[in-house]
């Protein structure tokens, strides 16, 4: 996918105000700041089940694999990446080809500014032309901020696994949230 940079000072859709910054496709140069954001959650929280830090080179490989098929967006302000969102295949079987898992992470200093909402809305707009019908959010629970973001954008809870992961000596539940992007024909 060719990089597309968009200024995101404001948007006219619903007259919603966006936080200052630049929304754009990720580049290989973003691997270090993206891994720094992600590694905060790896080391400090239970919201990801990864337990060891991810190097910038490993993150670059992950980014390349995702962007070969789907968008990976970053939010940047004053040259600093503050968050990112991407979609990846939900499952490998052919009939799942219109469904994706979505992921979003923000720098801890950038939460509560509307960046997550802006990133996700832009991601969904980028998924529509790709013939995606269902976006799935996978949330380690409890995580009220992530649940609130997903539900604010129209996701509904679709499933709940109890004590499916173990991190930092605690059993962790996982919930699935789904959002249908209704423009996709069932004949595809």
C-alpha positions in Angstrom: 0.0 0.0 0.0 1.5 3.4 -0.9 1.9 5.8 2.0 -0.9 8.3 2.3 -0.5 11.2 4.8 -3.5 13.1 6.0 -3.6 16.2 8.1 -6.1 15.5 10.9 -6.6 18.8 12.5 -10.4 18.6 12.0 -12.9 16.6 10.1 -16.3 17.6 8.8 -18.0 14.2 9.3 -20.5 14.8 12.1 -18.5 18.0 12.9 -16.2 16.0 15.2 -13.1 17.7 16.3 -9.8 15.7 16.0 -6.8 16.1 18.1 -3.8 17.9 16.5 -1.4 15.7 14.6 -0.8 13.8 11.4 -2.5 10.6 10.5 -0.5 8.5 8.0 0.5 5.0 7.0 3.4 3.5 8.9 6.9 3.3 7.4 9.9 1.1 8.3 11.2 4.1 10.3 8.3 3.8 12.7 9.3 0.4 13.9 11.4 1.8 16.9 8.7 4.2 18.2 6.0 1.6 17.6 7.9 -1.1 19.5 8.5 1.4 22.3 4.8 2.1 22.7 4.0 -1.6 22.5 6.7 -2.6 24.9 5.3 -0.4 27.6 2.2 -2.6 27.5 4.2 -5.8 27.3 6.3 -4.9 30.4 3.8 -2.9 32.5 0.3 -4.4 31.8 -1.8 -7.4 31.1 -3.5 -6.0 28.0 -1.2 -8.0 25.7 -0.3 -11.6 26.2 3.2 -11.1 24.9 5.7 -11.4 27.8 9.0 -10.3 26.3 9.9 -7.0 24.7 9.7 -6.8 20.9 12.8 -5.4 19.2 12.5 -2.7 16.5 13.6 -5.2 13.9 11.0 -7.8 14.9 8.4 -5.0 14.8 9.5 -4.0 11.3 9.0 -7.6 10.2 5.5 -7.6 11.7 4.7 -4.3 10.1 5.8 -5.5 6.7 3.7 -8.7 6.9 0.6 -6.7 7.9 1.0 -3.9 5.3 1.4 -6.4 2.5 -2.4 -6.8 2.8 -3.9 -4.3 5.2 -3.4 -0.8 6.6 -1.2 0.1 9.6 -1.8 3.7 10.6 0.2 5.9 12.9 -0.7 9.2 14.7 2.2 11.6 14.8 2.6 15.0 16.5 5.7 17.1 16.3 7.6 14.2 14.8 6.7 11.8 17.6 4.5 8.7 17.0 1.8 8.8 19.7 -0.2 5.7 18.6 -1.0 3.2 16.0 -3.8 1.0 14.7 -3.8 -1.8 12.2 -5.8 -4.7 10.9 -4.7 -8.3 10.1 -6.4 -11.4 8.9 -8.7 -12.9 11.4 -8.1 -16.6 10.4 -6.3 -18.3 7.6 -9.3 -20.2 6.2 -10.7 -18.7 3.0 -14.3 -18.1 4.2 -12.8 -15.6 6.8 -11.3 -13.4 4.1 -13.8 -10.6 4.8 -13.0 -10.5 8.5 -10.0 -8.8 10.3 -8.7 -8.5 13.8 -8.0 -4.8 14.7 -5.4 -3.6 17.1 -4.7 -0.2 18.6 -2.1 1.0 21.0 -1.4 4.6 22.3 1.5 6.1 24.1 0.5 6.2 27.8 0.9 10.0 27.6 -1.5 10.3 24.7 -4.6 8.6 26.1 -7.8 10.5 26.5 -7.1 13.0 23.7 -9.3 11.3 21.0 -6.4 9.9 19.1 -7.6 6.3 19.5 -11.0 7.3 18.1 -9.5 9.1 15.2 -7.1 6.2 14.4 -9.8 3.6 14.5 -12.3 5.6 12.5 -9.6 6.1 9.8 -8.7 2.5 9.9 -12.3 1.4 9.3 -12.6 3.8 6.4 -9.5 2.2 4.9 -10.9 -1.3 5.4 -14.1 -0.6 3.5 -12.6 -0.5 0.0 -10.8 -3.8 0.9 -14.1 -5.5 1.1 -13.9 -6.1 4.8 -17.2 -7.0 6.4 -16.3 -7.6 10.1 -13.7 -6.1 12.4 -13.0 -8.0 15.6 -11.4 -6.5 18.7 -9.8 -8.8 21.1 -9.5 -7.3 24.6 -7.8 -8.6 27.7 -10.1 -8.0 30.6 -10.6 -6.0 32.6 -9.8 -3.1 30.4 -12.5 -0.5 30.7 -10.8 2.1 28.5 -10.5 -0.3 25.5 -14.0 -1.6 26.0 -15.3 2.0 26.1 -13.4 2.9 22.9 -14.7 -0.2 21.0 -18.3 0.3 22.1 -18.1 4.0 21.4 -17.3 3.1 17.8 -20.2 0.6 17.5 -18.5 -2.7 18.5 -20.7 -5.1 20.4 -19.5 -7.8 22.7 -19.5 -11.2 20.9 -17.8 -13.5 23.3 -16.0 -13.9 26.6 -13.3 -16.4 27.5 -12.6 -16.9 31.2 -9.0 -17.3 32.6 -7.6 -18.0 29.1 -4.2 -16.4 29.7 -1.7 -16.2 32.6 0.6 -13.2 33.0 2.3 -11.7 36.0 0.8 -14.5 38.1 -2.8 -13.6 37.3 -5.4 -15.4 35.1 -6.8 -13.1 32.5 -10.1 -13.1 30.7 -10.4 -12.2 27.0 -13.4 -10.7 25.3 -14.3 -10.5 21.6 -16.0 -7.4 20.2 -17.3 -7.2 16.7 -18.2 -4.4 14.3 -19.8 -5.0 11.0 -18.9 -2.8 8.1 -22.1 -3.3 6.1 -21.1 -2.3 2.5 -19.7 -5.8 1.7 -21.9 -8.0 -0.5 -22.5 -11.6 0.7 -21.8 -12.6 -2.9 -18.1 -11.7 -2.7 
